[in-house]
Amino acid sequence: MADERVQRRLAAILAADVVGYSRLMEQDEGGTLTRLKALRRELFDPKTKEYSGRIFKTTGDGALVEFKSAVDAVNCAAKIQRALALRNQGAPENERIALRIGISLGDVIVEGSDLYGNGVNVAARMEGLAAPGGICISGNVHEHVGQLLDVDFENIGPQSVKNIARPIQTYRVIIKETDAEMEPQSSDASGVSAKMSRPAVAVLPFDNLSGDPEQEYFSDGIAEDIITALSRIRQFFVIARNTTFTYKGRAVDIQAAAEELGVRYVLEGSVRKAANRVRITAQLIDGETGNHIWAQRYDREMADIFDVQDEITNTVVTAIGPELSRAEQDRARRKRPDDLDAWDCYQRGLWHVLRAGPDDNEEAQKLFVKATELDPHFAAAHAGLSIAHLRAVTLGLAPDQDMAIRKSVNAARKALTVDDHEAVAFAALSYADLVSGNFQAGIEAADRALEINPSYAFARLCRSANLVRTGRAEDTIAELDEFDRLSPQDPAQWVVYDCRAIAEIENGDFDAALSWTRKAVQHPNSHGTSFIHHAVVLGKLGQTEEARKAAVELMRLMPGFNLKDAANHLGVVHRHLDFYLDGLRAAGVPEE
């Protein structure tokens, strides 16, 4: 019998392996398996598919992937490692999963769906040479990739490896801190999904102006803690400490540093200590223009150095998070519609959804949908769509409220499927629970969002709105105070005023409630719903003339509004529906 002809082909092979797999399994077998499955589902598998890779073999702690292109293989590997580094930031040490990746290009033997041969073996050996979180490639891969990708390479010379007769020329891939949008520079590259230009932030080492070398640890600690805390805001990439600290002790041109690091924003600061007091300054700068976005100075007593460090870190991160969001929304609004990517659509959508008008809400939904079409794995865009559907319900804009709520819940769940560590997705779910009347579930979803990002103001607002509907007025007020601290200039401040009014109604203090409803209806972004509470309180206080004026304005803003509509509109979000209906009736709102 003639020998069967062996089928061969040329392929780029990527070998990936989990660092310290046995140790992780020994420490927490169930948790490790859960995190590995999530890593495969949410990152590794989608990225290999995005770059036309085929996973042909998996083990408990590794995978082998075939690519038709060496460029695609290296691009995919760099994307995975960069995304995994971001995913690990802020996670406990024992929950971090790191990969080593090796890539080779060579002849492989095809046997069914499996591959064998020298190309596979070399990839495995390259993986063994890589550092945790790193990538090593063979010399022929380096020749094919050339300058097509925005990565650098370190030549580490010929490497002798197990079961390979001759040393293999090896290169280490230097992953730039901002290469999350890295794509081939060739203009005719096909099959590549739309880029999402999520902004990057660099926190430079804070200058020690104390003249005391022993204070270096304190100034360095401030910058390091800010980097860690900012990394929890998953809407921004934060450059790693090892990169930004290369600027330590140097006179820095901010715009030049921003260009070198590939970032949009730079945070710099200084620390000056004298006796038992410390002065810390911080300023956030637009790296392209050099303009100051935000600046602040803090003076503190040094009773406990670590308490001061924690307080300053939290204060700075709380302040600059919203400033970065506002800057990005302004940037997106200045761009031409044809130039919008997924991130830009998301930012424009946020700007519109916060304005609460009928046209704004409709435009926000369109923008969020476009963002999810451009990048189906953009969890925050799915969450934004969920929020926009809910706004349509709470503002009386949805023609079918039940359908809008179902769409909202589906979008929030989709966001969590894409990324179950996305704070905005949990906040959207909290909002959906509020509108559905599942207040305790809404509180728990908001708690989960705040575990991920304690500085997330919208999650505080969602928690407040759910709390007040369970009768916990004092807890609600405390939560709203925290919201005001986190986002004192928030465009949705009118919602806060409404929520405070409801809390005071729960307390039976109608005079206090009226002071808040007045603020709500006077806010430039307020909607007709604010006049509902305003009319109710005025009606209950017997201020009939002013109550009727409020009802007229309510029906002007929400044409055709009547008590039947109010019952449908308020039924699930107010525990004491009859109380509100009586107030509206006293204000002159018609029955039907």
C-alpha positions as CSV (number, residue, x, y, z in Angstrom):
1,M,0.0,0.0,0.0
2,A,1.4,3.4,-1.0
3,D,2.1,5.8,1.8
4,E,-0.6,8.4,2.3
5,R,0.6,11.8,1.4
6,V,1.2,14.0,4.4
7,Q,-0.7,17.3,4.2
8,R,1.3,20.4,5.1
9,R,0.9,24.1,5.1
10,L,2.7,27.2,6.2
11,A,1.2,28.9,9.3
12,A,1.9,31.4,12.0
13,I,1.4,29.6,15.3
14,L,0.7,31.4,18.6
15,A,1.3,29.5,21.8
16,A,-0.2,30.9,25.1
17,D,0.2,29.6,28.6
18,V,-1.1,30.8,32.0
19,V,1.7,31.8,34.4
20,G,1.7,30.0,37.7
21,Y,-1.3,27.9,36.9
22,S,-0.7,25.2,39.5
23,R,-0.2,27.8,42.2
24,L,-3.4,29.6,41.3
25,M,-5.4,26.3,41.3
26,E,-4.0,25.3,44.6
27,Q,-5.0,28.7,46.2
28,D,-8.5,28.9,44.7
29,E,-9.4,26.1,42.3
30,G,-13.0,27.2,41.7
31,G,-12.3,30.9,41.4
32,T,-9.3,30.3,39.1
33,L,-11.4,28.1,36.7
34,T,-14.2,30.8,36.7
35,R,-11.7,33.5,35.9
36,L,-10.0,31.4,33.2
37,K,-13.4,30.7,31.5
38,A,-14.2,34.4,31.6
39,L,-10.8,35.3,30.1
40,R,-11.4,32.9,27.3
41,R,-15.0,34.0,26.7
42,E,-14.5,37.7,27.0
43,L,-10.9,38.3,25.7
44,F,-8.9,35.5,24.3
45,D,-11.5,33.8,22.0
46,P,-13.0,37.1,20.7
47,K,-9.5,38.5,19.9
48,T,-8.3,35.4,18.1
49,K,-11.5,35.4,16.0
50,E,-11.1,39.2,15.3
51,Y,-7.7,38.4,13.7
52,S,-8.9,35.3,11.9
53,G,-7.1,32.9,14.2
54,R,-8.2,29.3,14.8
55,I,-7.7,27.7,18.2
56,F,-6.8,24.1,17.4
57,K,-5.7,22.9,20.8
58,T,-6.4,23.8,24.4
59,T,-5.2,22.5,27.7
60,G,-6.2,23.6,31.2
61,D,-3.6,26.3,31.2
62,G,-2.9,27.0,27.6
63,A,-3.9,27.2,23.9
64,L,-2.4,26.9,20.5
65,V,-3.8,29.1,17.7
66,E,-3.2,29.1,13.9
67,F,-3.0,32.3,11.9
68,K,-2.6,32.7,8.2
69,S,-0.6,35.9,8.7
70,A,2.3,36.6,11.0
71,V,1.2,40.2,11.2
72,D,-2.3,39.1,12.5
73,A,-0.7,36.7,15.0
74,V,1.6,39.4,16.6
75,N,-1.2,42.1,16.5
76,C,-3.6,39.7,18.2
77,A,-1.0,38.7,20.9
78,A,-0.2,42.4,21.6
79,K,-3.9,43.3,21.9
80,I,-4.5,40.3,24.3
81,Q,-1.5,41.2,26.5
82,R,-2.4,44.9,26.7
83,A,-6.0,44.2,27.5
84,L,-5.1,41.6,30.1
85,A,-2.7,44.0,31.8
86,L,-5.5,46.5,32.0
87,R,-7.9,43.9,33.3
88,N,-5.4,43.0,36.0
89,Q,-4.9,46.5,37.2
90,G,-6.6,47.0,40.6
91,A,-7.4,43.3,41.0
92,P,-6.0,41.4,44.0
93,E,-2.7,39.8,43.4
94,N,-4.1,36.3,43.8
95,E,-6.8,36.9,41.2
96,R,-4.6,38.2,38.4
97,I,-4.1,35.9,35.4
98,A,-1.0,36.5,33.3
99,L,-0.1,34.9,30.0
100,R,3.2,34.1,28.3
101,I,2.9,34.1,24.5
102,G,5.2,32.7,21.8
103,I,4.9,33.0,18.0
104,S,6.6,31.2,15.2
105,L,6.2,30.9,11.5
106,G,6.8,27.5,9.9
107,D,5.7,24.4,8.1
108,V,3.1,22.4,10.0
109,I,1.6,19.0,9.5
110,V,-2.2,18.9,9.2
111,E,-4.1,16.0,10.8
112,G,-7.8,16.6,10.9
113,S,-8.3,19.8,12.9
114,D,-5.0,19.4,14.7
115,L,-1.5,20.6,13.7
116,Y,1.9,19.2,14.4
117,G,5.5,19.8,13.4
118,N,8.4,22.2,13.8
119,G,6.3,25.4,13.6
120,V,4.2,24.3,16.6
121,N,7.2,23.2,18.6
122,V,9.1,26.4,18.0
123,A,6.1,28.5,19.1
124,A,5.9,26.5,22.4
125,R,9.6,27.2,23.0
126,M,9.2,30.9,22.2
127,E,6.4,31.0,24.8
128,G,8.7,29.5,27.4
129,L,11.2,32.3,26.8
130,A,8.6,35.1,27.3
131,A,8.2,36.9,30.5
132,P,4.8,37.0,32.3
133,G,2.7,39.3,30.3
134,G,5.2,39.2,27.4
135,I,5.6,38.0,23.9
136,C,8.6,36.3,22.2
137,I,8.8,35.7,18.4
138,S,11.1,33.8,16.2
139,G,13.4,35.6,13.7
140,N,11.3,34.7,10.6
141,V,8.2,36.2,12.3
142,H,10.1,39.4,12.9
143,E,11.1,39.5,9.2
144,H,7.5,39.2,8.1
145,V,6.1,41.8,10.5
146,G,8.8,44.4,9.9
147,Q,7.4,47.9,10.4
148,L,3.8,47.0,9.7
149,L,2.8,47.3,13.4
150,D,3.2,50.0,16.0
151,V,5.3,47.8,18.3
152,D,9.1,47.7,19.0
153,F,11.3,44.6,19.2
154,E,14.3,43.7,21.3
155,N,16.8,41.4,19.7
156,I,17.7,38.9,22.4
157,G,19.9,36.8,20.1
158,P,19.9,33.2,19.2
159,Q,18.4,31.0,21.9
160,S,19.1,27.3,22.5
161,V,15.8,25.6,23.4
162,K,14.8,22.1,24.3
163,N,14.4,19.5,21.5
164,I,15.4,22.1,18.7
165,A,18.8,21.3,17.2
166,R,19.9,24.8,16.3
167,P,19.6,28.0,18.3
168,I,16.6,30.1,17.2
169,Q,17.0,33.9,16.6
170,T,14.6,35.4,19.0
171,Y,13.0,38.8,19.5
172,R,11.0,40.2,22.5
173,V,8.0,42.3,21.5
174,I,7.9,45.6,23.4
175,I,4.2,46.4,23.9
176,K,3.7,50.1,24.0
177,E,1.4,51.2,26.8
178,T,-1.1,52.7,24.5
179,D,-1.2,50.2,21.7
180,A,-4.7,49.0,22.5
181,E,-5.8,50.5,19.2
182,M,-2.8,49.1,17.3
183,E,-3.6,48.0,13.8
184,P,-1.5,47.2,10.7
185,Q,-0.4,50.4,9.0
186,S,-1.1,49.0,5.6
187,S,-4.1,50.8,4.1
188,D,-5.6,47.7,2.4
189,A,-5.8,45.6,5.6
190,S,-9.1,43.7,5.5
191,G,-11.1,41.9,8.2
192,V,-10.1,44.4,10.9
193,S,-12.9,45.7,13.1
194,A,-13.3,49.4,13.7
195,K,-10.9,50.9,16.1
196,M,-12.1,52.5,19.3
197,S,-9.9,55.5,20.3
198,R,-10.4,55.2,24.0
199,P,-8.2,57.8,25.6
200,A,-5.0,57.2,27.6
201,V,-3.9,59.0,30.7
202,A,-0.3,59.3,32.0
203,V,0.4,60.1,35.7
204,L,3.9,61.5,36.0
205,P,5.9,61.1,39.2
206,F,5.1,63.9,41.6
207,D,8.0,66.2,42.2
208,N,9.4,66.2,45.7
209,L,9.9,69.9,46.5
210,S,10.7,69.3,50.2
211,G,14.5,69.2,49.8
212,D,14.4,65.9,51.8
213,P,15.3,62.8,49.9
214,E,13.4,60.7,52.5
215,Q,10.2,62.2,51.3
216,E,10.6,60.6,47.9
217,Y,8.7,57.6,49.0
218,F,5.7,59.7,49.9
219,S,5.6,61.6,46.6
220,D,6.1,58.4,44.7
221,G,3.4,56.7,46.7
222,I,0.9,59.4,45.8
223,A,1.5,59.0,42.1
224,E,1.5,55.2,42.3
225,D,-1.8,55.1,44.2
226,I,-3.4,57.5,41.7
227,I,-2.4,55.2,38.9
228,T,-3.9,52.2,40.6
229,A,-7.1,54.1,41.5
230,L,-7.5,55.6,38.0
231,S,-7.2,52.1,36.4
232,R,-10.5,51.2,38.0
233,I,-12.2,53.7,35.6
234,R,-12.3,51.3,32.7
235,Q,-13.2,54.0,30.2
236,F,-9.6,55.1,30.2
237,F,-6.3,53.5,29.7
238,V,-3.7,54.3,32.3
239,I,-0.1,54.1,31.5
240,A,1.8,51.7,33.8
241,R,4.0,53.1,36.5
242,N,7.2,51.6,35.1
243,T,6.8,53.6,32.0
244,T,5.8,57.0,33.5
245,F,8.5,56.8,36.2
246,T,11.2,56.9,33.5
247,Y,10.4,60.7,33.6
248,K,11.3,60.9,37.3
249,G,13.9,63.6,38.0
250,R,13.7,65.1,34.5
251,A,12.4,68.5,33.4
252,V,9.4,67.4,31.4
253,D,7.7,69.2,28.4
254,I,4.2,68.0,28.9
255,Q,3.2,68.0,25.2
256,A,6.3,66.2,24.2
257,A,5.8,63.6,26.9
258,A,2.2,63.1,25.9
259,E,3.4,62.5,22.3
260,E,6.1,60.1,23.4
261,L,3.7,58.2,25.6
262,G,0.8,58.3,23.1
263,V,-1.6,59.8,25.6
264,R,-4.3,62.5,25.5
265,Y,-4.0,63.6,29.1
266,V,-1.2,64.0,31.6
267,L,-1.5,64.4,35.3
268,E,1.4,66.0,37.1
269,G,1.9,67.3,40.6
270,S,4.3,68.2,43.4
271,V,4.6,67.5,47.1
272,R,6.1,70.0,49.6
273,K,6.5,69.1,53.3
274,A,7.4,71.5,56.0
275,A,7.3,70.5,59.7
276,N,4.1,68.6,60.2
277,R,2.2,69.9,57.2
278,V,2.2,68.9,53.6
279,R,1.1,70.8,50.5
280,I,0.2,68.7,47.4
281,T,-0.7,70.2,44.0
282,A,-2.0,68.4,41.0
283,Q,-3.0,69.5,37.5
284,L,-4.6,67.6,34.6
285,I,-3.4,68.8,31.2
286,D,-4.6,68.2,27.7
287,G,-1.5,66.6,26.0
288,E,-2.3,68.0,22.6
289,T,-3.0,71.6,23.4
290,G,-1.1,72.0,26.7
291,N,-4.2,73.6,28.2
292,H,-5.1,73.0,31.8
293,I,-8.3,71.0,32.3
294,W,-8.3,70.9,36.1
295,A,-5.9,72.0,38.9
296,Q,-6.1,71.8,42.7
297,R,-4.0,72.4,45.8
298,Y,-4.4,70.4,49.0
299,D,-3.0,71.4,52.4
300,R,-3.0,68.7,55.1
301,E,-1.7,67.9,58.6
302,M,0.7,64.9,58.5
303,A,-0.8,63.1,61.6
304,D,-0.8,59.8,59.7
305,I,1.1,59.7,56.5
306,F,-0.8,56.8,55.0
307,D,-4.2,58.3,55.8
308,V,-3.1,61.5,54.1
309,Q,-1.9,59.6,51.1
310,D,-5.2,57.7,50.8
311,E,-7.2,60.8,51.3
312,I,-5.4,62.8,48.6
313,T,-5.5,59.8,46.2
314,N,-9.2,59.5,46.5
315,T,-9.8,63.2,46.3
316,V,-7.7,63.6,43.1
317,V,-9.2,60.6,41.4
318,T,-12.8,61.6,42.3
319,A,-12.1,65.1,40.9
320,I,-10.4,64.2,37.6
321,G,-12.7,61.3,36.6
322,P,-15.6,63.5,35.7
323,E,-13.3,66.1,34.2
324,L,-11.9,63.5,31.8
325,S,-15.4,62.4,30.8
326,R,-16.4,66.0,30.1
327,A,-13.3,66.7,28.1
328,E,-14.0,63.5,26.0
329,Q,-17.6,64.5,25.4
330,D,-16.5,67.9,24.2
331,R,-13.9,66.3,22.0
332,A,-16.5,63.9,20.4
333,R,-19.0,66.7,19.8
334,R,-16.3,68.7,17.8
335,K,-15.7,65.8,15.4
336,R,-17.4,65.5,12.1
337,P,-20.2,62.8,12.1
338,D,-18.3,60.8,9.4
339,D,-15.2,60.6,11.6
340,L,-16.8,59.1,14.6
341,D,-15.5,55.8,16.0
342,A,-17.2,53.7,18.7
343,W,-15.7,55.7,21.5
344,D,-16.8,59.0,20.0
345,C,-20.3,57.7,19.4
346,Y,-20.4,56.6,23.1
347,Q,-19.2,60.0,24.3
348,R,-21.7,61.9,22.2
349,G,-24.4,59.6,23.4
350,L,-23.6,60.4,27.0
351,W,-23.8,64.1,26.3
352,H,-27.3,63.7,24.7
353,V,-28.7,61.3,27.3
354,L,-27.8,63.6,30.1
355,R,-29.9,66.4,28.6
356,A,-33.1,64.5,28.9
357,G,-35.0,66.1,26.0
358,P,-37.1,63.9,23.5
359,D,-34.8,64.6,20.6
360,D,-31.7,64.2,22.8
361,N,-32.8,60.8,24.0
362,E,-33.6,59.6,20.5
363,E,-30.2,60.8,19.3
364,A,-28.5,59.1,22.3
365,Q,-30.1,55.8,21.4
366,K,-28.9,56.0,17.8
367,L,-25.4,56.9,18.9
368,F,-25.2,54.0,21.4
369,V,-26.5,51.6,18.7
370,K,-23.9,52.8,16.3
371,A,-21.1,52.4,18.9
372,T,-22.2,48.7,19.5
373,E,-22.2,48.1,15.8
374,L,-18.7,49.5,15.4
375,D,-17.5,47.6,18.4
376,P,-19.8,44.8,19.6
377,H,-17.5,44.1,22.6
378,F,-17.8,47.7,23.9
379,A,-19.6,47.0,27.2
380,A,-20.2,50.6,28.2
381,A,-21.9,51.3,24.9
382,H,-24.4,48.5,25.5
383,A,-24.9,49.9,29.0
384,G,-25.4,53.4,27.6
385,L,-28.2,52.1,25.3
386,S,-29.8,50.5,28.4
387,I,-29.8,53.8,30.2
388,A,-31.2,55.6,27.2
389,H,-34.1,53.2,27.0
390,L,-34.8,53.7,30.7
391,R,-34.7,57.5,30.3
392,A,-37.4,57.2,27.7
393,V,-39.5,55.4,30.2
394,T,-38.9,57.7,33.2
395,L,-39.3,60.8,31.0
396,G,-42.6,59.6,29.5
397,L,-41.1,59.3,26.0
398,A,-41.5,55.6,25.4
399,P,-44.6,54.6,23.4
400,D,-44.4,51.1,24.9
401,Q,-43.0,51.3,28.4
402,D,-42.9,47.5,28.9
403,M,-41.0,47.0,25.7
404,A,-38.5,49.8,26.5
405,I,-37.8,48.2,29.9
406,R,-37.3,44.8,28.3
407,K,-34.9,46.4,25.8
408,S,-33.1,48.1,28.6
409,V,-32.6,45.0,30.7
410,N,-31.4,43.0,27.6
411,A,-28.9,45.7,26.8
412,A,-27.6,45.8,30.4
413,R,-27.2,42.0,30.5
414,K,-25.4,42.2,27.1
415,A,-23.0,44.7,28.6
416,L,-22.3,42.3,31.5
417,T,-21.9,39.4,29.2
418,V,-19.2,41.4,27.3
419,D,-17.5,42.6,30.5
420,D,-18.7,41.5,34.0
421,H,-16.3,44.0,35.6
422,E,-17.9,47.1,33.9
423,A,-19.2,49.4,36.6
424,V,-21.5,51.3,34.2
425,A,-23.2,48.0,33.2
426,F,-24.1,47.2,36.8
427,A,-25.3,50.8,37.2
428,A,-27.5,50.4,34.2
429,L,-28.9,47.2,35.7
430,S,-29.6,49.1,38.9
431,Y,-31.5,51.7,36.9
432,A,-33.5,49.0,35.2
433,D,-34.4,47.4,38.5
434,L,-35.5,50.9,39.8
435,V,-37.9,51.4,36.8
436,S,-39.1,47.7,37.2
437,G,-39.8,48.2,40.9
438,N,-37.2,45.7,42.0
439,F,-35.6,48.2,44.4
440,Q,-33.6,45.8,46.6
441,A,-32.0,44.2,43.5
442,G,-31.3,47.7,42.3
443,I,-29.5,48.5,45.5
444,E,-27.4,45.4,45.2
445,A,-26.5,46.1,41.5
446,A,-25.4,49.6,42.5
447,D,-23.3,48.2,45.3
448,R,-21.6,45.9,42.7
449,A,-20.8,48.9,40.5
450,L,-19.4,50.8,43.5
451,E,-17.2,47.8,44.5
452,I,-15.6,48.1,41.0
453,N,-15.4,51.9,41.0
454,P,-16.0,53.6,44.3
455,S,-15.9,57.0,42.6
456,Y,-18.7,56.3,40.1
457,A,-21.2,59.1,40.8
458,F,-24.0,57.6,38.6
459,A,-24.0,54.4,40.6
460,R,-24.5,56.5,43.7
461,L,-27.5,58.2,42.1
462,C,-29.0,54.8,41.1
463,R,-28.5,53.5,44.6
464,S,-30.1,56.7,46.1
465,A,-33.1,56.4,43.8
466,N,-33.7,52.7,44.8
467,L,-33.0,53.5,48.5
468,V,-35.7,56.2,48.7
469,R,-38.3,53.9,47.2
470,T,-37.7,51.4,50.1
471,G,-38.5,54.2,52.6
472,R,-34.8,54.6,53.7
473,A,-34.9,58.4,53.5
474,E,-31.9,59.2,55.7
475,D,-29.7,56.7,53.9
476,T,-30.9,58.3,50.7
477,I,-29.9,61.7,51.8
478,A,-26.4,60.5,52.9
479,E,-25.9,58.8,49.5
480,L,-26.9,62.0,47.7
481,D,-24.5,64.0,49.7
482,E,-21.8,61.6,48.5
483,F,-23.0,62.0,44.9
484,D,-22.6,65.8,45.3
485,R,-19.1,65.3,46.6
486,L,-18.2,63.1,43.6
487,S,-19.9,65.2,40.9
488,P,-20.9,68.7,42.1
489,Q,-21.5,70.0,38.6
490,D,-23.3,67.0,37.2
491,P,-25.7,67.7,34.3
492,A,-28.2,65.4,36.0
493,Q,-28.3,67.5,39.2
494,W,-32.0,68.0,38.7
495,V,-32.5,64.2,39.3
496,V,-30.7,64.6,42.6
497,Y,-33.1,67.5,43.5
498,D,-36.0,65.3,42.7
499,C,-34.7,62.4,44.7
500,R,-34.0,64.7,47.7
501,A,-37.6,65.9,47.4
502,I,-38.9,62.4,47.5
503,A,-36.8,61.7,50.6
504,E,-38.3,64.7,52.4
505,I,-41.8,63.6,51.3
506,E,-41.0,60.3,53.0
507,N,-39.9,62.2,56.1
508,G,-43.2,64.2,56.0
509,D,-41.3,67.5,55.6
510,F,-43.2,69.1,52.7
511,D,-41.6,72.5,53.2
512,A,-38.1,70.9,52.7
513,A,-39.5,68.9,49.8
514,L,-40.7,72.1,48.2
515,S,-37.3,73.8,48.4
516,W,-35.9,70.8,46.4
517,T,-38.6,70.7,43.8
518,R,-38.1,74.4,43.2
519,K,-34.4,73.8,42.5
520,A,-35.4,70.8,40.2
521,V,-37.8,72.8,38.0
522,Q,-35.4,75.7,37.7
523,H,-32.5,73.5,36.6
524,P,-31.7,74.0,32.9
525,N,-31.7,70.3,32.1
526,S,-34.9,69.4,34.0
527,H,-37.9,67.7,32.4
528,G,-41.6,67.6,33.0
529,T,-41.2,64.9,35.6
530,S,-39.7,67.5,37.9
531,F,-43.0,69.3,37.7
532,I,-44.9,66.2,38.8
533,H,-43.2,66.3,42.2
534,H,-43.4,70.1,42.3
535,A,-47.2,70.0,41.7
536,V,-47.7,67.2,44.2
537,V,-45.9,69.1,47.0
538,L,-47.6,72.4,46.2
539,G,-51.0,70.7,46.1
540,K,-50.4,68.9,49.5
541,L,-49.3,72.2,51.0
542,G,-52.5,73.9,49.9
543,Q,-50.7,76.4,47.6
544,T,-53.4,75.9,45.0
545,E,-52.6,78.7,42.7
546,E,-49.0,77.9,42.3
547,A,-49.8,74.2,42.2
548,R,-52.1,74.8,39.2
549,K,-49.3,76.8,37.4
550,A,-47.0,73.9,38.0
551,A,-49.6,71.5,36.5
552,V,-50.1,73.7,33.5
553,E,-46.3,73.7,32.9
554,L,-46.3,69.9,33.4
555,M,-48.9,69.4,30.8
556,R,-47.2,71.8,28.4
557,L,-43.9,69.8,28.7
558,M,-45.8,66.5,28.6
559,P,-48.8,67.2,26.3
560,G,-51.9,65.3,27.2
561,F,-50.6,64.3,30.7
562,N,-53.4,63.1,33.0
563,L,-53.9,61.1,36.2
564,K,-54.3,57.9,34.2
565,D,-51.0,58.5,32.6
566,A,-49.5,59.4,36.0
567,A,-50.7,56.1,37.4
568,N,-48.9,54.3,34.6
569,H,-45.9,56.5,34.8
570,L,-45.4,56.5,38.5
571,G,-46.8,53.1,39.4
572,V,-43.6,51.2,40.0
573,V,-41.3,54.0,41.1
574,H,-43.4,55.4,44.0
575,R,-44.5,53.2,46.9
576,H,-47.3,55.6,47.8
577,L,-49.0,56.1,44.4
578,D,-52.3,57.4,45.9
579,F,-50.5,60.1,47.7
580,Y,-48.9,61.4,44.5
581,L,-52.2,61.1,42.6
582,D,-54.0,63.1,45.3
583,G,-51.4,65.8,45.1
584,L,-51.7,66.0,41.3
585,R,-55.5,66.0,41.5
586,A,-55.4,69.0,44.0
587,A,-53.1,70.8,41.5
588,G,-55.7,70.4,38.7
589,V,-54.4,67.6,36.6
590,P,-57.4,66.0,34.8
591,E,-58.4,62.4,35.4
592,E,-58.1,61.5,31.7
